[in-house]
Structures are given as C-alpha cells and as structure tokens.
C-alpha cells in the first residue's frame, strides 16, 4: 500500500533536533531592492523563503550554486529561467537547477511566492547576518 511505503519508519530513530513551530509571515522582512521582500525559514539542510513582490518590481538576472524550486502562492509575475520566459500564476512551480540564470518581475500586480533551496542559499544567509562564505574553502564564493 502506498501509505505504508510513505509512512514507513526507516532505520533506528535518532532525532537530529526537537523541531519547532513559527509563523513565517511574522519573520522580520528583508528588503533586498525596493518592493521586494524576503521572509526566510531556515533548517539545517533546507531553506524556504517567502518572497513578496510589489507591482512593477524586478529581481535581476542571477544564478547560484543552490538548486531552487519556486512556487507561486498568490498573484502573478513574469519568470525567466534559462532561455524561457513565462507569466506564472498561483499553482505554478518553476524548477531551477544549480547555476541556471533566472530573473523575475511583476507588472501591475503583486506576487507572493515561495523559494525552496537546497542547500540553504548562501547569499540569503549572508543577508540574514549568518556569516559570509569562506573564500578559501568555498570555490563558489565571490567578492
């Protein structure tokens, strides 16, 4: 049965923490550019980032070593990934492999989306004040 496979207890249970609850929308917003705010939720090996775009706001073309999945929760925006560009709306997801250029922008509407990163996005960790990349040990670190 499918549920038995999904809910199987694998190996010996060795908790790696207690777990916790929080309200993501009560996290202090980080304004990256005017009209673009981040509210990150950080785990040990995973990061979710709730991203809010005001109308006519742009996240410039960029890329990073972390794999990313973006999920549109409310509103719509134009998303560019690799050589593709599309208006995406609630219910759409974008899969972004490591180092693939991508950008996003709103026009006359707002957009709330969630980005999921594995491993946690180094650039966002730095914005959160959680340390900069060690350039001697991390070849992806840029000045």
C-alpha positions in Angstrom: 0.0 0.0 0.0 1.3 3.5 -0.9 0.7 5.0 2.6 2.7 2.1 4.2 5.7 3.0 2.0 5.4 6.7 2.6 5.0 6.5 6.3 7.5 3.7 6.8 9.8 4.1 9.7 13.3 3.9 8.3 16.2 2.6 10.4 16.6 3.4 14.0 15.0 6.7 15.1 17.8 9.1 16.0 16.3 12.6 16.2 18.6 15.3 15.0 16.7 18.0 16.8 13.5 18.8 18.6 11.6 20.5 15.7 9.9 23.9 16.1 6.9 25.9 15.0 7.0 29.5 13.8 4.9 31.9 11.7 6.8 32.7 8.5 4.7 35.9 7.9 5.9 37.2 11.3 9.6 36.9 10.4 11.2 40.3 10.0 11.1 41.1 6.3 14.4 41.7 4.5 14.0 44.3 1.7 16.5 43.3 -1.0 15.5 46.0 -3.5 12.6 48.5 -3.2 9.4 46.5 -3.4 11.0 43.0 -3.0 11.0 41.5 0.5 12.2 38.1 1.8 11.0 36.2 4.9 13.2 33.1 5.2 12.7 30.0 7.2 15.9 28.1 7.8 16.5 24.4 8.5 19.8 22.6 8.8 19.9 21.4 5.1 17.0 23.2 3.6 15.7 26.8 3.3 12.2 28.1 2.4 12.0 31.8 1.5 8.7 33.6 1.2 9.1 36.4 -1.4 6.8 39.3 -1.9 6.9 41.5 -5.0 5.1 44.9 -5.1 3.8 45.9 -8.5 6.5 46.8 -11.1 9.3 45.2 -9.1 12.2 43.3 -10.6 14.6 40.5 -9.3 17.5 40.9 -11.7 19.0 38.1 -13.7 21.3 36.0 -11.4 22.4 32.4 -10.7 23.7 30.5 -7.8 25.0 27.0 -6.9 22.0 26.1 -4.9 19.1 24.1 -6.5 15.8 26.1 -6.3 12.1 25.4 -6.7 9.8 28.4 -6.8 6.0 28.1 -6.1 3.6 30.9 -6.9 1.2 31.3 -3.9 -0.7 34.5 -4.8 -0.8 36.8 -7.7 1.4 36.5 -10.8 4.7 37.5 -12.2 6.9 37.0 -15.3 9.7 34.5 -14.7 12.7 33.9 -16.9 14.7 30.7 -16.4 17.4 29.7 -18.9 16.1 30.6 -22.4 12.4 30.5 -21.3 10.2 33.4 -20.1 6.6 33.0 -19.0 3.9 34.6 -16.9 3.3 32.3 -13.9 0.3 32.3 -11.5 -0.9 30.7 -8.4 -0.4 26.9 -8.6 2.6 27.2 -11.0 6.1 25.9 -10.0 9.5 26.6 -11.5 12.4 24.2 -11.3 15.8 25.9 -11.3 18.9 23.7 -11.5 22.2 25.0 -10.0 23.9 27.8 -11.9 20.9 28.4 -14.4 20.3 32.1 -14.9 16.9 33.3 -13.8 15.0 36.6 -13.2 11.5 37.7 -12.2 9.4 40.8 -12.4 5.9 41.9 -11.7 3.9 44.4 -13.8 0.7 45.8 -12.4 0.1 43.1 -9.8 1.7 41.8 -6.7 3.1 38.3 -6.2 3.7 36.1 -3.2 5.9 33.1 -4.0 8.0 30.6 -2.0 11.5 29.6 -3.0 12.9 26.4 -1.7 16.7 26.0 -1.7 19.0 23.0 -1.2 21.4 23.6 0.4 20.3 26.8 2.1 21.0 29.8 -0.2 24.4 31.3 0.8 23.5 34.8 -0.4 20.4 34.8 1.8 22.3 33.5 4.8 24.6 36.5 4.4 21.6 38.9 4.2 20.4 37.3 7.5 23.7 38.0 9.1 24.6 34.3 9.5 28.1 34.5 8.1 29.8 35.0 4.7 31.1 32.3 2.5 34.7 31.3 3.3 36.5 32.1 0.1 39.4 29.8 0.9 37.3 26.7 1.2 34.3 27.6 -1.0 35.2 28.0 -4.6 31.8 29.4 -5.4 32.3 32.4 -3.1 32.6 35.6 -5.0 33.9 39.0 -3.8 
